[in-house]
Amino acid sequence: MPNWNQIETPANKIATSQAILGLAFRLNAEVNAGRIGLEIFSREITVITGDSGVVLPAYPEGTIDDLKFGISNLVLIALSASALTADETLDEVFGKLTDEMDGNRKNIRVMVNQLRNAFAHNPWRPKWKVFPKYRHIYPIQLDDGSTFVFDATQLDDDSVKPEQVGGLEFWVKLLKHCESLVTTQT
């Protein structure tokens, strides 16, 4: 998993997005278990930027709701970034979605692309914006045998919910599958 200063391959782009999503999940679990609490707001921190840094002041008025909303938004943004990364990487490796010839891979790419688009319109309150040409049912099978049917027939203008993409568990497996797809292709 390289940082932003290193050369990236298609596979490690997706692996990096998986790692970031995993870190967001872990932080969310720690907040929900009470192992990260309000003390996180009690001190000033300096974010090292390569120059003098950015100072974030203490936030003593921070509440548990601030922490829980913040961490859930962090998970949401990590999910968004994983969809964006997977979509762009699949385009980079396999060409345009409209030219995709492999049926299962096309179904995966439609779901990934539609999730990316939902976040593109409003990353904080993602809603599906499914063009009529994509309002179909897309059966998906992953290398590990996991299956899901992405039903885009009624999603347009609905709020994004994890179960609409098979749940977060399936999404994580799908990202791993996409990493494998681009690895074998490059």
Residue pairs with C-beta under 8 A, 6 or more apart in sequence:
1 12
1 15
1 16
1 19
2 8
2 12
2 16
8 16
9 186
10 89
10 92
10 93
10 182
10 183
10 185
10 186
11 179
11 182
11 183
11 186
13 85
13 88
13 89
14 82
14 85
14 86
14 89
14 175
14 178
14 179
14 182
15 179
16 85
17 78
17 81
17 82
17 85
17 86
17 175
18 82
18 172
18 175
18 176
18 179
20 78
20 81
20 82
21 75
21 78
21 79
21 81
21 82
21 172
21 175
22 172
23 78
24 71
24 74
24 75
24 77
24 78
24 79
25 75
25 78
25 168
27 36
27 71
27 74
28 71
28 72
28 74
28 75
30 36
31 37
31 67
31 68
31 71
32 68
36 67
37 64
37 67
38 62
38 63
38 64
38 67
40 62
40 67
41 58
41 59
41 60
41 61
41 62
41 66
41 67
42 58
42 60
43 58
44 55
44 56
44 57
44 58
45 55
45 56
46 53
46 54
46 55
46 56
47 53
47 54
47 55
47 56
59 66
73 124
76 123
76 124
76 126
77 123
79 119
79 168
79 171
80 116
80 119
80 123
80 126
82 171
82 175
83 112
83 115
83 116
83 119
84 116
84 119
84 120
86 112
86 116
86 174
86 175
86 178
87 109
87 112
87 113
87 116
89 178
89 182
90 97
90 108
90 109
90 112
90 178
90 181
90 182
91 97
93 181
93 182
93 185
93 186
94 100
94 105
94 109
94 185
97 106
97 109
97 110
97 113
100 106
100 109
104 139
104 140
104 141
105 181
107 138
107 139
107 140
107 150
108 140
108 174
108 177
108 178
110 134
110 138
110 150
110 152
111 138
111 140
111 150
111 152
111 165
111 174
112 174
112 178
114 128
114 130
114 134
114 150
114 152
114 155
115 160
115 165
117 128
117 129
117 130
118 126
118 127
118 128
118 129
118 160
119 126
119 160
121 127
121 129
125 159
126 159
126 160
127 157
127 158
127 159
127 160
128 152
128 155
128 156
128 157
128 158
128 159
128 160
128 164
129 156
129 157
130 152
130 155
130 156
134 152
135 152
135 153
135 154
135 155
135 156
136 152
136 153
137 149
137 150
137 151
137 152
137 153
138 149
138 150
138 151
138 152
139 147
139 148
139 149
139 150
140 147
140 148
140 149
140 150
140 166
140 174
141 147
142 173
142 174
142 176
142 177
143 177
143 180
144 173
144 176
144 177
146 166
146 170
146 173
148 165
148 166
148 170
150 164
150 165
150 166
151 164
155 164
158 164
162 168
162 171
165 171
165 174
166 174
